Amino acid sequence: MDTIETYTSVVLSTAHLTQDDAELIDSISLEGNEMIFARDAQLFIKLYGGAPALNVRGDYSETLKNIIKWAIGEGYLLIEFDADALYYDLFPTFDW
């Protein structure tokens, strides 16, 4: 029997992103980065587990860096930012 590979993801509102971060993620997605991709009202960041340094870019806001570090610490391997997802008190929100 083959082993089925799975991983966990977390879904956060896009309101937890700054406008600059949302635009940056979209831009990176268009460059063909296979770890970052975008769809209509959703942005996705695939994570290298246990390695914040591999996932955090210098041009991300401190808020996004903190979200990524938190997600890795919680064992998530994918962050989905969705316009219809819930807000979490753990992270600031931005109105853009």
BELSULZI-V685743 format. One line per field, one symbol per residue. phi: phi as a letter, one per 20 degrees, with the letter a starting at -180 (. if undefined). psi: psi as a letter, one per 40 degrees, with the letter a starting at -180 (. if undefined). burial: # if it has 24 or more other C-alpha atoms within 12 Angstrom, else .. Layout:
phi=???
psi=???
burial=???
This chain:
phi=.feeecbeccdcfffedfffffffffffgffnffecbcbjdccccedegmcgffddefefffffgffffffffenfdbdddcfdffecffcfdcdc
psi=hihhhiiiiihiieeeiiddddddddddddeeheehiiicfihhhiihhegddeehideiiddddddddddddeeiehhhhhdeiiihediiiih.
burial=.........#########..##.###........####...########..#..##......###.######...#######........#.....
